[in-house]
């Protein structure tokens, strides 16, 4: 009786896992995505980061240089 109960639980778990896998596959395969949209988002983000970095780089270098120079005076 114990083995039948255990086999029943195993079968139910296997069916549940299979059912979840099929549902997950159906959801994933129904999503086509928007590749041109993602390419545009990546290019725009890259442009923004490059522009902001170009403007902020001298100030960031100055802040870092001042911090390191003040640390040298602590010795």
N, CA, C and O atoms as a Maestro MAE file, in Angstrom:
{
 s_m_m2io_version
 :::
 2.0.0
}

f_m_ct {
 s_m_title
 :::
 protein
 m_atom[300] {
  # First column is atom index #
  i_m_mmod_type
  r_m_x_coord
  r_m_y_coord
  r_m_z_coord
  i_m_residue_number
  s_m_chain_name
  s_m_pdb_residue_name
  s_m_pdb_atom_name
  i_m_atomic_number
  :::
  1 25 0.810 -1.187 0.000 1 A "UNK " " N  " 7
  2 3 0.000 0.000 0.000 1 A "UNK " " CA " 6
  3 2 0.862 1.262 0.000 1 A "UNK " " C  " 6
  4 15 0.514 2.250 -0.646 1 A "UNK " " O  " 8
  5 25 1.957 1.232 0.704 2 A "UNK " " N  " 7
  6 3 2.857 2.369 0.765 2 A "UNK " " CA " 6
  7 2 3.454 2.690 -0.599 2 A "UNK " " C  " 6
  8 15 3.577 3.857 -0.971 2 A "UNK " " O  " 8
  9 25 3.830 1.634 -1.353 3 A "UNK " " N  " 7
  10 3 4.430 1.840 -2.662 3 A "UNK " " CA " 6
  11 2 3.424 2.426 -3.642 3 A "UNK " " C  " 6
  12 15 3.785 3.269 -4.463 3 A "UNK " " O  " 8
  13 25 2.172 1.996 -3.572 4 A "UNK " " N  " 7
  14 3 1.145 2.545 -4.457 4 A "UNK " " CA " 6
  15 2 0.936 4.034 -4.190 4 A "UNK " " C  " 6
  16 15 0.798 4.830 -5.119 4 A "UNK " " O  " 8
  17 25 0.915 4.388 -2.937 5 A "UNK " " N  " 7
  18 3 0.746 5.786 -2.557 5 A "UNK " " CA " 6
  19 2 1.906 6.620 -3.071 5 A "UNK " " C  " 6
  20 15 1.702 7.703 -3.619 5 A "UNK " " O  " 8
  21 25 3.127 6.118 -2.895 6 A "UNK " " N  " 7
  22 3 4.319 6.810 -3.346 6 A "UNK " " CA " 6
  23 2 4.335 6.936 -4.873 6 A "UNK " " C  " 6
  24 15 4.680 7.993 -5.404 6 A "UNK " " O  " 8
  25 25 3.968 5.877 -5.572 7 A "UNK " " N  " 7
  26 3 3.905 5.929 -7.033 7 A "UNK " " CA " 6
  27 2 2.856 6.931 -7.501 7 A "UNK " " C  " 6
  28 15 3.069 7.634 -8.488 7 A "UNK " " O  " 8
  29 25 1.737 7.000 -6.807 8 A "UNK " " N  " 7
  30 3 0.689 7.950 -7.150 8 A "UNK " " CA " 6
  31 2 1.191 9.385 -7.006 8 A "UNK " " C  " 6
  32 15 0.921 10.232 -7.857 8 A "UNK " " O  " 8
  33 25 1.915 9.648 -5.936 9 A "UNK " " N  " 7
  34 3 2.484 10.984 -5.723 9 A "UNK " " CA " 6
  35 2 3.487 11.308 -6.823 9 A "UNK " " C  " 6
  36 15 3.482 12.417 -7.357 9 A "UNK " " O  " 8
  37 25 4.344 10.357 -7.166 10 A "UNK " " N  " 7
  38 3 5.326 10.574 -8.229 10 A "UNK " " CA " 6
  39 2 4.643 10.871 -9.557 10 A "UNK " " C  " 6
  40 15 5.064 11.772 -10.283 10 A "UNK " " O  " 8
  41 25 3.607 10.130 -9.878 11 A "UNK " " N  " 7
  42 3 2.883 10.343 -11.131 11 A "UNK " " CA " 6
  43 2 2.237 11.728 -11.157 11 A "UNK " " C  " 6
  44 15 2.289 12.421 -12.173 11 A "UNK " " O  " 8
  45 25 1.631 12.126 -10.043 12 A "UNK " " N  " 7
  46 3 0.998 13.440 -9.978 12 A "UNK " " CA " 6
  47 2 2.021 14.560 -10.128 12 A "UNK " " C  " 6
  48 15 1.767 15.553 -10.811 12 A "UNK " " O  " 8
  49 25 3.172 14.399 -9.493 13 A "UNK " " N  " 7
  50 3 4.226 15.407 -9.602 13 A "UNK " " CA " 6
  51 2 4.737 15.466 -11.040 13 A "UNK " " C  " 6
  52 15 4.942 16.555 -11.578 13 A "UNK " " O  " 8
  53 25 4.945 14.315 -11.663 14 A "UNK " " N  " 7
  54 3 5.405 14.280 -13.051 14 A "UNK " " CA " 6
  55 2 4.410 14.957 -13.984 14 A "UNK " " C  " 6
  56 15 4.802 15.723 -14.864 14 A "UNK " " O  " 8
  57 25 3.116 14.674 -13.792 15 A "UNK " " N  " 7
  58 3 2.082 15.302 -14.621 15 A "UNK " " CA " 6
  59 2 2.064 16.811 -14.415 15 A "UNK " " C  " 6
  60 15 1.924 17.575 -15.370 15 A "UNK " " O  " 8
  61 25 2.206 17.235 -13.156 16 A "UNK " " N  " 7
  62 3 2.198 18.662 -12.861 16 A "UNK " " CA " 6
  63 2 3.377 19.363 -13.522 16 A "UNK " " C  " 6
  64 15 3.216 20.425 -14.123 16 A "UNK " " O  " 8
  65 25 4.573 18.765 -13.411 17 A "UNK " " N  " 7
  66 3 5.766 19.349 -14.026 17 A "UNK " " CA " 6
  67 2 5.617 19.415 -15.537 17 A "UNK " " C  " 6
  68 15 5.963 20.427 -16.148 17 A "UNK " " O  " 8
  69 25 5.108 18.350 -16.150 18 A "UNK " " N  " 7
  70 3 4.917 18.324 -17.599 18 A "UNK " " CA " 6
  71 2 3.918 19.398 -18.025 18 A "UNK " " C  " 6
  72 15 4.137 20.097 -19.014 18 A "UNK " " O  " 8
  73 25 2.823 19.526 -17.276 19 A "UNK " " N  " 7
  74 3 1.810 20.525 -17.591 19 A "UNK " " CA " 6
  75 2 2.387 21.936 -17.501 19 A "UNK " " C  " 6
  76 15 2.128 22.767 -18.371 19 A "UNK " " O  " 8
  77 25 3.164 22.210 -16.456 20 A "UNK " " N  " 7
  78 3 3.786 23.524 -16.291 20 A "UNK " " CA " 6
  79 2 4.782 23.792 -17.418 20 A "UNK " " C  " 6
  80 15 4.862 24.913 -17.921 20 A "UNK " " O  " 8
  81 25 5.537 22.777 -17.814 21 A "UNK " " N  " 7
  82 3 6.511 22.945 -18.892 21 A "UNK " " CA " 6
  83 2 5.808 23.276 -20.198 21 A "UNK " " C  " 6
  84 15 6.266 24.138 -20.948 21 A "UNK " " O  " 8
  85 25 4.709 22.607 -20.475 22 A "UNK " " N  " 7
  86 3 3.971 22.867 -21.715 22 A "UNK " " CA " 6
  87 2 3.408 24.285 -21.698 22 A "UNK " " C  " 6
  88 15 3.485 24.996 -22.700 22 A "UNK " " O  " 8
  89 25 2.842 24.699 -20.560 23 A "UNK " " N  " 7
  90 3 2.301 26.058 -20.467 23 A "UNK " " CA " 6
  91 2 3.395 27.099 -20.629 23 A "UNK " " C  " 6
  92 15 3.200 28.099 -21.320 23 A "UNK " " O  " 8
  93 25 4.545 26.879 -20.000 24 A "UNK " " N  " 7
  94 3 5.658 27.811 -20.117 24 A "UNK " " CA " 6
  95 2 6.123 27.908 -21.558 24 A "UNK " " C  " 6
  96 15 6.375 29.005 -22.056 24 A "UNK " " O  " 8
  97 25 6.239 26.773 -22.234 25 A "UNK " " N  " 7
  98 3 6.657 26.773 -23.644 25 A "UNK " " CA " 6
  99 2 5.653 27.534 -24.505 25 A "UNK " " C  " 6
  100 15 6.047 28.294 -25.390 25 A "UNK " " O  " 8
  101 25 4.366 27.338 -24.254 26 A "UNK " " N  " 7
  102 3 3.346 28.036 -25.029 26 A "UNK " " CA " 6
  103 2 3.427 29.543 -24.817 26 A "UNK " " C  " 6
  104 15 3.277 30.315 -25.764 26 A "UNK " " O  " 8
  105 25 3.663 29.962 -23.583 27 A "UNK " " N  " 7
  106 3 3.786 31.396 -23.321 27 A "UNK " " CA " 6
  107 2 5.013 31.989 -23.999 27 A "UNK " " C  " 6
  108 15 4.951 33.072 -24.582 27 A "UNK " " O  " 8
  109 25 6.123 31.271 -23.917 28 A "UNK " " N  " 7
  110 3 7.357 31.778 -24.515 28 A "UNK " " CA " 6
  111 2 7.252 31.816 -26.032 28 A "UNK " " C  " 6
  112 15 7.684 32.784 -26.659 28 A "UNK " " O  " 8
  113 25 6.684 30.777 -26.626 29 A "UNK " " N  " 7
  114 3 6.619 30.724 -28.082 29 A "UNK " " CA " 6
  115 2 5.597 31.712 -28.636 29 A "UNK " " C  " 6
  116 15 5.691 32.089 -29.804 29 A "UNK " " O  " 8
  117 25 4.621 32.143 -27.832 30 A "UNK " " N  " 7
  118 3 3.645 33.108 -28.325 30 A "UNK " " CA " 6
  119 2 4.197 34.530 -28.311 30 A "UNK " " C  " 6
  120 15 3.643 35.405 -28.975 30 A "UNK " " O  " 8
  121 25 5.270 34.778 -27.573 31 A "UNK " " N  " 7
  122 3 5.893 36.093 -27.523 31 A "UNK " " CA " 6
  123 2 6.900 36.228 -28.652 31 A "UNK " " C  " 6
  124 15 7.942 35.572 -28.643 31 A "UNK " " O  " 8
  125 25 6.597 37.064 -29.605 32 A "UNK " " N  " 7
  126 3 7.511 37.233 -30.743 32 A "UNK " " CA " 6
  127 2 8.579 38.263 -30.443 32 A "UNK " " C  " 6
  128 15 9.704 38.143 -30.928 32 A "UNK " " O  " 8
  129 25 8.252 39.268 -29.658 33 A "UNK " " N  " 7
  130 3 9.220 40.294 -29.331 33 A "UNK " " CA " 6
  131 2 9.242 41.386 -30.377 33 A "UNK " " C  " 6
  132 15 8.608 41.279 -31.427 33 A "UNK " " O  " 8
  133 25 9.981 42.435 -30.074 34 A "UNK " " N  " 7
  134 3 10.079 43.583 -30.948 34 A "UNK " " CA " 6
  135 2 11.555 43.931 -31.096 34 A "UNK " " C  " 6
  136 15 12.069 44.818 -30.414 34 A "UNK " " O  " 8
  137 25 12.229 43.218 -31.998 35 A "UNK " " N  " 7
  138 3 13.678 43.389 -32.153 35 A "UNK " " CA " 6
  139 2 14.046 44.813 -32.553 35 A "UNK " " C  " 6
  140 15 14.933 45.388 -31.924 35 A "UNK " " O  " 8
  141 25 13.415 45.417 -33.565 36 A "UNK " " N  " 7
  142 3 13.790 46.794 -33.907 36 A "UNK " " CA " 6
  143 2 13.609 47.762 -32.743 36 A "UNK " " C  " 6
  144 15 14.392 48.698 -32.580 36 A "UNK " " O  " 8
  145 25 12.576 47.536 -31.935 37 A "UNK " " N  " 7
  146 3 12.379 48.388 -30.768 37 A "UNK " " CA " 6
  147 2 13.508 48.257 -29.771 37 A "UNK " " C  " 6
  148 15 13.983 49.257 -29.232 37 A "UNK " " O  " 8
  149 25 13.945 47.026 -29.520 38 A "UNK " " N  " 7
  150 3 15.049 46.817 -28.578 38 A "UNK " " CA " 6
  151 2 16.349 47.385 -29.116 38 A "UNK " " C  " 6
  152 15 17.152 47.925 -28.355 38 A "UNK " " O  " 8
  153 25 16.565 47.270 -30.418 39 A "UNK " " N  " 7
  154 3 17.780 47.849 -31.019 39 A "UNK " " CA " 6
  155 2 17.756 49.355 -30.836 39 A "UNK " " C  " 6
  156 15 18.777 49.955 -30.500 39 A "UNK " " O  " 8
  157 25 16.607 49.970 -31.053 40 A "UNK " " N  " 7
  158 3 16.481 51.413 -30.870 40 A "UNK " " CA " 6
  159 2 16.739 51.810 -29.423 40 A "UNK " " C  " 6
  160 15 17.424 52.800 -29.167 40 A "UNK " " O  " 8
  161 25 16.206 51.059 -28.484 41 A "UNK " " N  " 7
  162 3 16.423 51.353 -27.061 41 A "UNK " " CA " 6
  163 2 17.911 51.257 -26.714 41 A "UNK " " C  " 6
  164 15 18.445 52.112 -26.008 41 A "UNK " " O  " 8
  165 25 18.573 50.215 -27.212 42 A "UNK " " N  " 7
  166 3 20.005 50.041 -26.922 42 A "UNK " " CA " 6
  167 2 20.816 51.183 -27.529 42 A "UNK " " C  " 6
  168 15 21.699 51.729 -26.868 42 A "UNK " " O  " 8
  169 25 20.532 51.548 -28.769 43 A "UNK " " N  " 7
  170 3 21.271 52.632 -29.413 43 A "UNK " " CA " 6
  171 2 21.035 53.973 -28.719 43 A "UNK " " C  " 6
  172 15 21.972 54.752 -28.543 43 A "UNK " " O  " 8
  173 25 19.800 54.244 -28.327 44 A "UNK " " N  " 7
  174 3 19.513 55.503 -27.644 44 A "UNK " " CA " 6
  175 2 20.184 55.543 -26.269 44 A "UNK " " C  " 6
  176 15 20.712 56.580 -25.867 44 A "UNK " " O  " 8
  177 25 20.165 54.441 -25.563 45 A "UNK " " N  " 7
  178 3 20.825 54.388 -24.253 45 A "UNK " " CA " 6
  179 2 22.319 54.594 -24.397 45 A "UNK " " C  " 6
  180 15 22.931 55.324 -23.617 45 A "UNK " " O  " 8
  181 25 22.908 53.950 -25.396 46 A "UNK " " N  " 7
  182 3 24.344 54.116 -25.648 46 A "UNK " " CA " 6
  183 2 24.665 55.568 -25.971 46 A "UNK " " C  " 6
  184 15 25.661 56.108 -25.489 46 A "UNK " " O  " 8
  185 25 23.832 56.196 -26.778 47 A "UNK " " N  " 7
  186 3 24.045 57.603 -27.116 47 A "UNK " " CA " 6
  187 2 23.947 58.509 -25.900 47 A "UNK " " C  " 6
  188 15 24.763 59.415 -25.729 47 A "UNK " " O  " 8
  189 25 22.950 58.267 -25.055 48 A "UNK " " N  " 7
  190 3 22.803 59.074 -23.843 48 A "UNK " " CA " 6
  191 2 23.989 58.907 -22.901 48 A "UNK " " C  " 6
  192 15 24.518 59.888 -22.379 48 A "UNK " " O  " 8
  193 25 24.400 57.673 -22.687 49 A "UNK " " N  " 7
  194 3 25.539 57.423 -21.787 49 A "UNK " " CA " 6
  195 2 26.797 58.070 -22.335 49 A "UNK " " C  " 6
  196 15 27.561 58.677 -21.584 49 A "UNK " " O  " 8
  197 25 27.022 57.946 -23.637 50 A "UNK " " N  " 7
  198 3 28.214 58.553 -24.248 50 A "UNK " " CA " 6
  199 2 28.172 60.071 -24.108 50 A "UNK " " C  " 6
  200 15 29.178 60.692 -23.765 50 A "UNK " " O  " 8
  201 25 27.007 60.670 -24.372 51 A "UNK " " N  " 7
  202 3 26.885 62.124 -24.254 51 A "UNK " " CA " 6
  203 2 27.097 62.615 -22.836 51 A "UNK " " C  " 6
  204 15 27.824 63.582 -22.609 51 A "UNK " " O  " 8
  205 25 26.463 61.949 -21.884 52 A "UNK " " N  " 7
  206 3 26.618 62.356 -20.478 52 A "UNK " " CA " 6
  207 2 28.045 62.144 -20.018 52 A "UNK " " C  " 6
  208 15 28.592 62.979 -19.297 52 A "UNK " " O  " 8
  209 25 28.664 61.028 -20.427 53 A "UNK " " N  " 7
  210 3 30.044 60.751 -20.027 53 A "UNK " " CA " 6
  211 2 30.989 61.806 -20.595 53 A "UNK " " C  " 6
  212 15 31.923 62.237 -19.918 53 A "UNK " " O  " 8
  213 25 30.745 62.223 -21.842 54 A "UNK " " N  " 7
  214 3 31.597 63.236 -22.473 54 A "UNK " " CA " 6
  215 2 31.522 64.547 -21.699 54 A "UNK " " C  " 6
  216 15 32.540 65.210 -21.499 54 A "UNK " " O  " 8
  217 25 30.340 64.919 -21.271 55 A "UNK " " N  " 7
  218 3 30.191 66.161 -20.523 55 A "UNK " " CA " 6
  219 2 30.706 66.055 -19.091 55 A "UNK " " C  " 6
  220 15 31.243 67.025 -18.556 55 A "UNK " " O  " 8
  221 25 30.551 64.904 -18.471 56 A "UNK " " N  " 7
  222 3 30.886 64.755 -17.050 56 A "UNK " " CA " 6
  223 2 32.314 64.280 -16.799 56 A "UNK " " C  " 6
  224 15 32.801 64.388 -15.674 56 A "UNK " " O  " 8
  225 25 32.996 63.759 -17.816 57 A "UNK " " N  " 7
  226 3 34.329 63.172 -17.604 57 A "UNK " " CA " 6
  227 2 35.330 64.150 -17.000 57 A "UNK " " C  " 6
  228 15 36.023 63.775 -16.054 57 A "UNK " " O  " 8
  229 25 35.446 65.395 -17.498 58 A "UNK " " N  " 7
  230 3 36.422 66.309 -16.873 58 A "UNK " " CA " 6
  231 2 36.127 66.575 -15.402 58 A "UNK " " C  " 6
  232 15 37.045 66.639 -14.584 58 A "UNK " " O  " 8
  233 25 34.853 66.728 -15.066 59 A "UNK " " N  " 7
  234 3 34.504 66.994 -13.670 59 A "UNK " " CA " 6
  235 2 34.763 65.766 -12.795 59 A "UNK " " C  " 6
  236 15 35.242 65.899 -11.669 59 A "UNK " " O  " 8
  237 25 34.452 64.585 -13.303 60 A "UNK " " N  " 7
  238 3 34.711 63.356 -12.548 60 A "UNK " " CA " 6
  239 2 36.207 63.176 -12.329 60 A "UNK " " C  " 6
  240 15 36.636 62.801 -11.238 60 A "UNK " " O  " 8
  241 25 37.005 63.443 -13.367 61 A "UNK " " N  " 7
  242 3 38.464 63.351 -13.218 61 A "UNK " " CA " 6
  243 2 38.965 64.334 -12.176 61 A "UNK " " C  " 6
  244 15 39.844 63.998 -11.382 61 A "UNK " " O  " 8
  245 25 38.417 65.551 -12.165 62 A "UNK " " N  " 7
  246 3 38.825 66.549 -11.173 62 A "UNK " " CA " 6
  247 2 38.473 66.110 -9.760 62 A "UNK " " C  " 6
  248 15 39.284 66.251 -8.846 62 A "UNK " " O  " 8
  249 25 37.284 65.587 -9.577 63 A "UNK " " N  " 7
  250 3 36.863 65.121 -8.250 63 A "UNK " " CA " 6
  251 2 37.761 63.980 -7.776 63 A "UNK " " C  " 6
  252 15 38.179 63.960 -6.618 63 A "UNK " " O  " 8
  253 25 38.056 63.035 -8.662 64 A "UNK " " N  " 7
  254 3 38.909 61.907 -8.307 64 A "UNK " " CA " 6
  255 2 40.323 62.374 -7.989 64 A "UNK " " C  " 6
  256 15 40.935 61.909 -7.027 64 A "UNK " " O  " 8
  257 25 40.841 63.296 -8.798 65 A "UNK " " N  " 7
  258 3 42.194 63.811 -8.562 65 A "UNK " " CA " 6
  259 2 42.283 64.534 -7.211 65 A "UNK " " C  " 6
  260 15 43.238 64.337 -6.459 65 A "UNK " " O  " 8
  261 25 41.279 65.376 -6.909 66 A "UNK " " N  " 7
  262 3 41.262 66.093 -5.626 66 A "UNK " " CA " 6
  263 2 41.171 65.120 -4.449 66 A "UNK " " C  " 6
  264 15 41.813 65.324 -3.419 66 A "UNK " " O  " 8
  265 25 40.378 64.072 -4.607 67 A "UNK " " N  " 7
  266 3 40.241 63.086 -3.526 67 A "UNK " " CA " 6
  267 2 41.553 62.363 -3.284 67 A "UNK " " C  " 6
  268 15 41.966 62.179 -2.139 67 A "UNK " " O  " 8
  269 25 42.209 61.950 -4.365 68 A "UNK " " N  " 7
  270 3 43.486 61.245 -4.206 68 A "UNK " " CA " 6
  271 2 44.572 62.166 -3.651 68 A "UNK " " C  " 6
  272 15 45.392 61.744 -2.836 68 A "UNK " " O  " 8
  273 25 44.574 63.434 -4.097 69 A "UNK " " N  " 7
  274 3 45.549 64.376 -3.562 69 A "UNK " " CA " 6
  275 2 45.332 64.626 -2.072 69 A "UNK " " C  " 6
  276 15 46.301 64.743 -1.322 69 A "UNK " " O  " 8
  277 25 44.085 64.708 -1.636 70 A "UNK " " N  " 7
  278 3 43.828 64.919 -0.217 70 A "UNK " " CA " 6
  279 2 44.186 63.684 0.606 70 A "UNK " " C  " 6
  280 15 44.543 63.811 1.777 70 A "UNK " " O  " 8
  281 25 44.097 62.481 0.010 71 A "UNK " " N  " 7
  282 3 44.507 61.276 0.713 71 A "UNK " " CA " 6
  283 2 46.010 61.224 0.875 71 A "UNK " " C  " 6
  284 15 46.499 60.689 1.870 71 A "UNK " " O  " 8
  285 25 46.761 61.766 -0.076 72 A "UNK " " N  " 7
  286 3 48.220 61.786 0.043 72 A "UNK " " CA " 6
  287 2 48.667 62.660 1.217 72 A "UNK " " C  " 6
  288 15 49.711 62.397 1.815 72 A "UNK " " O  " 8
  289 25 47.904 63.677 1.548 73 A "UNK " " N  " 7
  290 3 48.264 64.570 2.661 73 A "UNK " " CA " 6
  291 2 47.989 63.942 4.014 73 A "UNK " " C  " 6
  292 15 48.450 64.479 5.021 73 A "UNK " " O  " 8
  293 25 47.272 62.847 4.094 74 A "UNK " " N  " 7
  294 3 46.931 62.217 5.374 74 A "UNK " " CA " 6
  295 2 48.123 61.471 5.947 74 A "UNK " " C  " 6
  296 15 48.237 61.345 7.167 74 A "UNK " " O  " 8
  297 25 48.994 60.985 5.119 75 A "UNK " " N  " 7
  298 3 50.144 60.198 5.591 75 A "UNK " " CA " 6
  299 2 50.885 60.972 6.594 75 A "UNK " " C  " 6
  300 15 51.890 60.495 7.122 75 A "UNK " " O  " 8
  :::
 }
 m_bond[299] {
  # First column is bond index #
  i_m_from
  i_m_to
  i_m_order
  :::
  1 1 2 1
  2 2 3 1
  3 3 4 2
  4 3 5 1
  5 5 6 1
  6 6 7 1
  7 7 8 2
  8 7 9 1
  9 9 10 1
  10 10 11 1
  11 11 12 2
  12 11 13 1
  13 13 14 1
  14 14 15 1
  15 15 16 2
  16 15 17 1
  17 17 18 1
  18 18 19 1
  19 19 20 2
  20 19 21 1
  21 21 22 1
  22 22 23 1
  23 23 24 2
  24 23 25 1
  25 25 26 1
  26 26 27 1
  27 27 28 2
  28 27 29 1
  29 29 30 1
  30 30 31 1
  31 31 32 2
  32 31 33 1
  33 33 34 1
  34 34 35 1
  35 35 36 2
  36 35 37 1
  37 37 38 1
  38 38 39 1
  39 39 40 2
  40 39 41 1
  41 41 42 1
  42 42 43 1
  43 43 44 2
  44 43 45 1
  45 45 46 1
  46 46 47 1
  47 47 48 2
  48 47 49 1
  49 49 50 1
  50 50 51 1
  51 51 52 2
  52 51 53 1
  53 53 54 1
  54 54 55 1
  55 55 56 2
  56 55 57 1
  57 57 58 1
  58 58 59 1
  59 59 60 2
  60 59 61 1
  61 61 62 1
  62 62 63 1
  63 63 64 2
  64 63 65 1
  65 65 66 1
  66 66 67 1
  67 67 68 2
  68 67 69 1
  69 69 70 1
  70 70 71 1
  71 71 72 2
  72 71 73 1
  73 73 74 1
  74 74 75 1
  75 75 76 2
  76 75 77 1
  77 77 78 1
  78 78 79 1
  79 79 80 2
  80 79 81 1
  81 81 82 1
  82 82 83 1
  83 83 84 2
  84 83 85 1
  85 85 86 1
  86 86 87 1
  87 87 88 2
  88 87 89 1
  89 89 90 1
  90 90 91 1
  91 91 92 2
  92 91 93 1
  93 93 94 1
  94 94 95 1
  95 95 96 2
  96 95 97 1
  97 97 98 1
  98 98 99 1
  99 99 100 2
  100 99 101 1
  101 101 102 1
  102 102 103 1
  103 103 104 2
  104 103 105 1
  105 105 106 1
  106 106 107 1
  107 107 108 2
  108 107 109 1
  109 109 110 1
  110 110 111 1
  111 111 112 2
  112 111 113 1
  113 113 114 1
  114 114 115 1
  115 115 116 2
  116 115 117 1
  117 117 118 1
  118 118 119 1
  119 119 120 2
  120 119 121 1
  121 121 122 1
  122 122 123 1
  123 123 124 2
  124 123 125 1
  125 125 126 1
  126 126 127 1
  127 127 128 2
  128 127 129 1
  129 129 130 1
  130 130 131 1
  131 131 132 2
  132 131 133 1
  133 133 134 1
  134 134 135 1
  135 135 136 2
  136 135 137 1
  137 137 138 1
  138 138 139 1
  139 139 140 2
  140 139 141 1
  141 141 142 1
  142 142 143 1
  143 143 144 2
  144 143 145 1
  145 145 146 1
  146 146 147 1
  147 147 148 2
  148 147 149 1
  149 149 150 1
  150 150 151 1
  151 151 152 2
  152 151 153 1
  153 153 154 1
  154 154 155 1
  155 155 156 2
  156 155 157 1
  157 157 158 1
  158 158 159 1
  159 159 160 2
  160 159 161 1
  161 161 162 1
  162 162 163 1
  163 163 164 2
  164 163 165 1
  165 165 166 1
  166 166 167 1
  167 167 168 2
  168 167 169 1
  169 169 170 1
  170 170 171 1
  171 171 172 2
  172 171 173 1
  173 173 174 1
  174 174 175 1
  175 175 176 2
  176 175 177 1
  177 177 178 1
  178 178 179 1
  179 179 180 2
  180 179 181 1
  181 181 182 1
  182 182 183 1
  183 183 184 2
  184 183 185 1
  185 185 186 1
  186 186 187 1
  187 187 188 2
  188 187 189 1
  189 189 190 1
  190 190 191 1
  191 191 192 2
  192 191 193 1
  193 193 194 1
  194 194 195 1
  195 195 196 2
  196 195 197 1
  197 197 198 1
  198 198 199 1
  199 199 200 2
  200 199 201 1
  201 201 202 1
  202 202 203 1
  203 203 204 2
  204 203 205 1
  205 205 206 1
  206 206 207 1
  207 207 208 2
  208 207 209 1
  209 209 210 1
  210 210 211 1
  211 211 212 2
  212 211 213 1
  213 213 214 1
  214 214 215 1
  215 215 216 2
  216 215 217 1
  217 217 218 1
  218 218 219 1
  219 219 220 2
  220 219 221 1
  221 221 222 1
  222 222 223 1
  223 223 224 2
  224 223 225 1
  225 225 226 1
  226 226 227 1
  227 227 228 2
  228 227 229 1
  229 229 230 1
  230 230 231 1
  231 231 232 2
  232 231 233 1
  233 233 234 1
  234 234 235 1
  235 235 236 2
  236 235 237 1
  237 237 238 1
  238 238 239 1
  239 239 240 2
  240 239 241 1
  241 241 242 1
  242 242 243 1
  243 243 244 2
  244 243 245 1
  245 245 246 1
  246 246 247 1
  247 247 248 2
  248 247 249 1
  249 249 250 1
  250 250 251 1
  251 251 252 2
  252 251 253 1
  253 253 254 1
  254 254 255 1
  255 255 256 2
  256 255 257 1
  257 257 258 1
  258 258 259 1
  259 259 260 2
  260 259 261 1
  261 261 262 1
  262 262 263 1
  263 263 264 2
  264 263 265 1
  265 265 266 1
  266 266 267 1
  267 267 268 2
  268 267 269 1
  269 269 270 1
  270 270 271 1
  271 271 272 2
  272 271 273 1
  273 273 274 1
  274 274 275 1
  275 275 276 2
  276 275 277 1
  277 277 278 1
  278 278 279 1
  279 279 280 2
  280 279 281 1
  281 281 282 1
  282 282 283 1
  283 283 284 2
  284 283 285 1
  285 285 286 1
  286 286 287 1
  287 287 288 2
  288 287 289 1
  289 289 290 1
  290 290 291 1
  291 291 292 2
  292 291 293 1
  293 293 294 1
  294 294 295 1
  295 295 296 2
  296 295 297 1
  297 297 298 1
  298 298 299 1
  299 299 300 2
  :::
 }
}
